[in-house]
Amino acid sequence: MTRHETPPQPAPSRMTEFHGHPLVVAVTEQPEALVVLTAASLARATGAEALYFAFVDPARYVDEELPDGSVRHHSVDSDIGDELWPERERRIVHWVSEVMRGSDIPWHFRYLAGRADRALTHLARAVDAAAFVVGTQTRPHRRARDFLAQSLSMQLAHRQHRPVLVVPLVVVDWHAPGPWE
Protein backbone atom coordinates (compact mmCIF):
# COMPACT_ATOMS: atom_id res chain seq x y z
CA MET A 1 0.00 0.00 0.00
CA THR A 2 1.44 3.36 -0.94
CA ARG A 3 1.09 6.37 1.34
CA HIS A 4 -1.73 7.94 -0.67
CA GLU A 5 -3.98 4.87 -0.50
CA THR A 6 -6.67 4.80 2.16
CA PRO A 7 -6.31 1.83 4.53
CA PRO A 8 -9.29 -0.48 5.03
CA GLN A 9 -11.78 1.31 7.26
CA PRO A 10 -13.91 0.03 10.15
CA ALA A 11 -17.23 -1.31 8.90
CA PRO A 12 -19.91 -3.77 9.94
CA SER A 13 -18.42 -6.30 7.53
CA ARG A 14 -15.07 -6.14 9.35
CA MET A 15 -16.52 -6.54 12.83
CA THR A 16 -15.51 -9.63 14.79
CA GLU A 17 -18.19 -10.95 17.15
CA PHE A 18 -17.13 -11.09 20.79
CA HIS A 19 -18.67 -14.50 21.43
CA GLY A 20 -16.24 -17.26 20.51
CA HIS A 21 -13.32 -14.92 19.81
CA PRO A 22 -10.43 -14.00 22.12
CA LEU A 23 -9.45 -10.63 23.53
CA VAL A 24 -5.92 -9.21 23.36
CA VAL A 25 -4.78 -7.68 26.65
CA ALA A 26 -1.76 -5.37 26.71
CA VAL A 27 0.30 -5.75 29.87
CA THR A 28 3.33 -3.86 31.08
CA GLU A 29 6.43 -5.17 32.79
CA GLN A 30 4.64 -4.48 36.06
CA PRO A 31 1.08 -5.45 35.07
CA GLU A 32 -1.94 -4.02 36.84
CA ALA A 33 -4.36 -6.51 38.38
CA LEU A 34 -7.25 -4.23 37.44
CA VAL A 35 -6.47 -4.62 33.72
CA VAL A 36 -6.22 -8.42 33.99
CA LEU A 37 -9.40 -8.75 36.05
CA THR A 38 -11.34 -6.37 33.81
CA ALA A 39 -10.31 -8.40 30.76
CA ALA A 40 -11.37 -11.64 32.47
CA SER A 41 -14.73 -10.12 33.42
CA LEU A 42 -15.28 -8.89 29.85
CA ALA A 43 -14.33 -12.31 28.49
CA ARG A 44 -16.90 -14.03 30.74
CA ALA A 45 -19.60 -11.47 29.91
CA THR A 46 -19.10 -11.69 26.15
CA GLY A 47 -18.31 -15.38 25.76
CA ALA A 48 -14.76 -14.72 24.57
CA GLU A 49 -12.93 -17.99 24.03
CA ALA A 50 -9.65 -16.87 25.62
CA LEU A 51 -7.45 -14.01 26.68
CA TYR A 52 -4.12 -13.29 25.00
CA PHE A 53 -1.94 -11.30 27.36
CA ALA A 54 0.87 -9.56 25.52
CA PHE A 55 3.93 -7.63 26.57
CA VAL A 56 5.65 -5.61 23.84
CA ASP A 57 9.37 -5.00 24.28
CA PRO A 58 10.43 -1.85 22.39
CA ALA A 59 14.11 -2.76 22.88
CA ARG A 60 13.68 -5.75 20.56
CA TYR A 61 12.78 -6.04 16.89
CA VAL A 62 10.77 -8.66 15.04
CA ASP A 63 12.67 -11.15 12.94
CA GLU A 64 9.63 -13.26 12.02
CA GLU A 65 5.89 -13.08 12.73
CA LEU A 66 4.43 -16.53 13.36
CA PRO A 67 0.87 -17.72 12.58
CA ASP A 68 -0.05 -18.08 16.28
CA GLY A 69 0.66 -14.40 16.92
CA SER A 70 4.04 -14.96 18.53
CA VAL A 71 7.24 -13.58 17.05
CA ARG A 72 10.91 -14.40 16.79
CA HIS A 73 12.78 -11.35 17.99
CA HIS A 74 16.24 -9.94 18.63
CA SER A 75 17.73 -7.13 20.68
CA VAL A 76 17.92 -3.74 18.96
CA ASP A 77 21.27 -3.21 20.70
CA SER A 78 23.76 -5.89 19.69
CA ASP A 79 25.80 -5.11 22.82
CA ILE A 80 22.95 -6.32 25.00
CA GLY A 81 22.69 -10.08 25.09
CA ASP A 82 19.52 -12.08 24.70
CA GLU A 83 19.56 -13.34 28.27
CA LEU A 84 17.38 -10.57 29.77
CA TRP A 85 14.01 -11.08 28.07
CA PRO A 86 13.30 -14.70 29.14
CA GLU A 87 13.47 -13.71 32.81
CA ARG A 88 11.15 -10.73 32.17
CA GLU A 89 8.72 -13.07 30.38
CA ARG A 90 8.86 -15.56 33.26
CA ARG A 91 8.07 -12.82 35.82
CA ILE A 92 5.12 -11.47 33.82
CA VAL A 93 3.67 -14.95 33.17
CA HIS A 94 4.01 -15.81 36.88
CA TRP A 95 2.26 -12.60 37.87
CA VAL A 96 -0.60 -13.08 35.37
CA SER A 97 -1.03 -16.69 36.53
CA GLU A 98 -1.33 -15.48 40.14
CA VAL A 99 -4.02 -12.95 39.23
CA MET A 100 -5.87 -15.44 36.99
CA ARG A 101 -5.70 -18.23 39.59
CA GLY A 102 -9.14 -19.81 39.92
CA SER A 103 -10.44 -18.19 36.74
CA ASP A 104 -12.28 -20.37 34.24
CA ILE A 105 -11.07 -18.25 31.30
CA PRO A 106 -8.32 -19.88 29.21
CA TRP A 107 -5.36 -17.58 28.64
CA HIS A 108 -2.10 -17.41 26.74
CA PHE A 109 0.91 -15.13 26.88
CA ARG A 110 2.89 -13.60 24.02
CA TYR A 111 6.19 -11.75 24.36
CA LEU A 112 6.21 -9.37 21.41
CA ALA A 113 8.69 -6.86 20.04
CA GLY A 114 8.84 -3.47 18.38
CA ARG A 115 6.14 -0.85 18.25
CA ALA A 116 3.29 -1.73 20.60
CA ASP A 117 0.38 -0.82 18.32
CA ARG A 118 1.79 -2.82 15.42
CA ALA A 119 2.73 -5.81 17.56
CA LEU A 120 -0.66 -5.99 19.23
CA THR A 121 -2.46 -5.58 15.90
CA HIS A 122 -0.46 -8.49 14.45
CA LEU A 123 -1.44 -10.64 17.42
CA ALA A 124 -5.11 -9.64 17.13
CA ARG A 125 -5.14 -10.55 13.44
CA ALA A 126 -3.39 -13.86 14.05
CA VAL A 127 -5.81 -15.01 16.76
CA ASP A 128 -8.89 -13.30 15.24
CA ALA A 129 -9.47 -11.23 18.38
CA ALA A 130 -12.67 -9.29 18.91
CA ALA A 131 -11.13 -6.39 20.86
CA PHE A 132 -8.23 -5.03 22.89
CA VAL A 133 -8.07 -4.30 26.62
CA VAL A 134 -5.42 -1.78 27.71
CA GLY A 135 -4.75 0.20 30.86
CA THR A 136 -4.16 3.92 30.95
CA GLN A 137 -0.70 5.23 31.61
CA THR A 138 -1.94 8.72 32.39
CA ARG A 139 0.44 10.97 34.23
CA PRO A 140 -1.02 14.32 35.24
CA HIS A 141 0.49 17.46 33.73
CA ARG A 142 1.75 15.95 30.49
CA ARG A 143 1.41 18.08 27.39
CA ALA A 144 -1.47 17.12 25.10
CA ARG A 145 0.87 16.24 22.22
CA ASP A 146 2.91 13.93 24.46
CA PHE A 147 -0.27 12.33 25.82
CA LEU A 148 -1.67 11.61 22.36
CA ALA A 149 1.66 10.42 20.94
CA GLN A 150 2.31 8.01 23.81
CA SER A 151 -1.22 6.71 24.30
CA LEU A 152 -1.39 3.10 23.17
CA SER A 153 -5.17 3.19 23.27
CA MET A 154 -5.19 6.21 20.91
CA GLN A 155 -2.75 4.53 18.53
CA LEU A 156 -4.81 1.32 18.46
CA ALA A 157 -8.10 3.19 18.06
CA HIS A 158 -6.80 5.04 15.02
CA ARG A 159 -4.68 2.38 13.29
CA GLN A 160 -6.88 -0.72 13.21
CA HIS A 161 -10.58 -1.63 13.27
CA ARG A 162 -11.11 -3.52 16.54
CA PRO A 163 -12.65 -1.82 19.59
CA VAL A 164 -10.34 -0.79 22.42
CA LEU A 165 -11.49 -0.98 26.05
CA VAL A 166 -9.43 1.40 28.17
CA VAL A 167 -9.18 0.57 31.88
CA PRO A 168 -8.53 3.68 33.99
CA LEU A 169 -5.59 3.20 36.36
CA VAL A 170 -5.14 6.81 37.46
CA VAL A 171 -7.74 9.53 37.54
CA VAL A 172 -7.20 13.25 37.92
CA ASP A 173 -9.24 15.54 40.10
CA TRP A 174 -12.11 17.21 38.28
CA HIS A 175 -10.58 20.59 39.09
CA ALA A 176 -7.12 19.69 37.78
CA PRO A 177 -6.31 19.76 34.08
CA GLY A 178 -6.22 16.39 32.33
CA PRO A 179 -3.17 15.37 30.28
CA TRP A 180 -5.06 16.28 27.11
CA GLU A 181 -5.86 19.82 28.32
C-alpha positions as CSV (number, residue, x, y, z in Angstrom):
1,M,0.0,0.0,0.0
2,T,1.4,3.4,-0.9
3,R,1.1,6.4,1.3
4,H,-1.7,7.9,-0.7
5,E,-4.0,4.9,-0.5
6,T,-6.7,4.8,2.2
7,P,-6.3,1.8,4.5
8,P,-9.3,-0.5,5.0
9,Q,-11.8,1.3,7.3
10,P,-13.9,0.0,10.2
11,A,-17.2,-1.3,8.9
12,P,-19.9,-3.8,9.9
13,S,-18.4,-6.3,7.5
14,R,-15.1,-6.1,9.3
15,M,-16.5,-6.5,12.8
16,T,-15.5,-9.6,14.8
17,E,-18.2,-10.9,17.1
18,F,-17.1,-11.1,20.8
19,H,-18.7,-14.5,21.4
20,G,-16.2,-17.3,20.5
21,H,-13.3,-14.9,19.8
22,P,-10.4,-14.0,22.1
23,L,-9.4,-10.6,23.5
24,V,-5.9,-9.2,23.4
25,V,-4.8,-7.7,26.6
26,A,-1.8,-5.4,26.7
27,V,0.3,-5.8,29.9
28,T,3.3,-3.9,31.1
29,E,6.4,-5.2,32.8
30,Q,4.6,-4.5,36.1
31,P,1.1,-5.5,35.1
32,E,-1.9,-4.0,36.8
33,A,-4.4,-6.5,38.4
34,L,-7.3,-4.2,37.4
35,V,-6.5,-4.6,33.7
36,V,-6.2,-8.4,34.0
37,L,-9.4,-8.8,36.0
38,T,-11.3,-6.4,33.8
39,A,-10.3,-8.4,30.8
40,A,-11.4,-11.6,32.5
41,S,-14.7,-10.1,33.4
42,L,-15.3,-8.9,29.9
43,A,-14.3,-12.3,28.5
44,R,-16.9,-14.0,30.7
45,A,-19.6,-11.5,29.9
46,T,-19.1,-11.7,26.2
47,G,-18.3,-15.4,25.8
48,A,-14.8,-14.7,24.6
49,E,-12.9,-18.0,24.0
50,A,-9.7,-16.9,25.6
51,L,-7.4,-14.0,26.7
52,Y,-4.1,-13.3,25.0
53,F,-1.9,-11.3,27.4
54,A,0.9,-9.6,25.5
55,F,3.9,-7.6,26.6
56,V,5.6,-5.6,23.8
57,D,9.4,-5.0,24.3
58,P,10.4,-1.8,22.4
59,A,14.1,-2.8,22.9
60,R,13.7,-5.8,20.6
61,Y,12.8,-6.0,16.9
62,V,10.8,-8.7,15.0
63,D,12.7,-11.1,12.9
64,E,9.6,-13.3,12.0
65,E,5.9,-13.1,12.7
66,L,4.4,-16.5,13.4
67,P,0.9,-17.7,12.6
68,D,0.0,-18.1,16.3
69,G,0.7,-14.4,16.9
70,S,4.0,-15.0,18.5
71,V,7.2,-13.6,17.0
72,R,10.9,-14.4,16.8
73,H,12.8,-11.3,18.0
74,H,16.2,-9.9,18.6
75,S,17.7,-7.1,20.7
76,V,17.9,-3.7,19.0
77,D,21.3,-3.2,20.7
78,S,23.8,-5.9,19.7
79,D,25.8,-5.1,22.8
80,I,22.9,-6.3,25.0
81,G,22.7,-10.1,25.1
82,D,19.5,-12.1,24.7
83,E,19.6,-13.3,28.3
84,L,17.4,-10.6,29.8
85,W,14.0,-11.1,28.1
86,P,13.3,-14.7,29.1
87,E,13.5,-13.7,32.8
88,R,11.1,-10.7,32.2
89,E,8.7,-13.1,30.4
90,R,8.9,-15.6,33.3
91,R,8.1,-12.8,35.8
92,I,5.1,-11.5,33.8
93,V,3.7,-15.0,33.2
94,H,4.0,-15.8,36.9
95,W,2.3,-12.6,37.9
96,V,-0.6,-13.1,35.4
97,S,-1.0,-16.7,36.5
98,E,-1.3,-15.5,40.1
99,V,-4.0,-12.9,39.2
100,M,-5.9,-15.4,37.0
101,R,-5.7,-18.2,39.6
102,G,-9.1,-19.8,39.9
103,S,-10.4,-18.2,36.7
104,D,-12.3,-20.4,34.2
105,I,-11.1,-18.2,31.3
106,P,-8.3,-19.9,29.2
107,W,-5.4,-17.6,28.6
108,H,-2.1,-17.4,26.7
109,F,0.9,-15.1,26.9
110,R,2.9,-13.6,24.0
111,Y,6.2,-11.8,24.4
112,L,6.2,-9.4,21.4
113,A,8.7,-6.9,20.0
114,G,8.8,-3.5,18.4
115,R,6.1,-0.9,18.3
116,A,3.3,-1.7,20.6
117,D,0.4,-0.8,18.3
118,R,1.8,-2.8,15.4
119,A,2.7,-5.8,17.6
120,L,-0.7,-6.0,19.2
121,T,-2.5,-5.6,15.9
122,H,-0.5,-8.5,14.5
123,L,-1.4,-10.6,17.4
124,A,-5.1,-9.6,17.1
125,R,-5.1,-10.5,13.4
126,A,-3.4,-13.9,14.0
127,V,-5.8,-15.0,16.8
128,D,-8.9,-13.3,15.2
129,A,-9.5,-11.2,18.4
130,A,-12.7,-9.3,18.9
131,A,-11.1,-6.4,20.9
132,F,-8.2,-5.0,22.9
133,V,-8.1,-4.3,26.6
134,V,-5.4,-1.8,27.7
135,G,-4.8,0.2,30.9
136,T,-4.2,3.9,31.0
137,Q,-0.7,5.2,31.6
138,T,-1.9,8.7,32.4
139,R,0.4,11.0,34.2
140,P,-1.0,14.3,35.2
141,H,0.5,17.5,33.7
142,R,1.7,16.0,30.5
143,R,1.4,18.1,27.4
144,A,-1.5,17.1,25.1
145,R,0.9,16.2,22.2
146,D,2.9,13.9,24.5
147,F,-0.3,12.3,25.8
148,L,-1.7,11.6,22.4
149,A,1.7,10.4,20.9
150,Q,2.3,8.0,23.8
151,S,-1.2,6.7,24.3
152,L,-1.4,3.1,23.2
153,S,-5.2,3.2,23.3
154,M,-5.2,6.2,20.9
155,Q,-2.8,4.5,18.5
156,L,-4.8,1.3,18.5
157,A,-8.1,3.2,18.1
158,H,-6.8,5.0,15.0
159,R,-4.7,2.4,13.3
160,Q,-6.9,-0.7,13.2
161,H,-10.6,-1.6,13.3
162,R,-11.1,-3.5,16.5
163,P,-12.7,-1.8,19.6
164,V,-10.3,-0.8,22.4
165,L,-11.5,-1.0,26.0
166,V,-9.4,1.4,28.2
167,V,-9.2,0.6,31.9
168,P,-8.5,3.7,34.0
169,L,-5.6,3.2,36.4
170,V,-5.1,6.8,37.5
171,V,-7.7,9.5,37.5
172,V,-7.2,13.3,37.9
173,D,-9.2,15.5,40.1
174,W,-12.1,17.2,38.3
175,H,-10.6,20.6,39.1
176,A,-7.1,19.7,37.8
177,P,-6.3,19.8,34.1
178,G,-6.2,16.4,32.3
179,P,-3.2,15.4,30.3
180,W,-5.1,16.3,27.1
181,E,-5.9,19.8,28.3
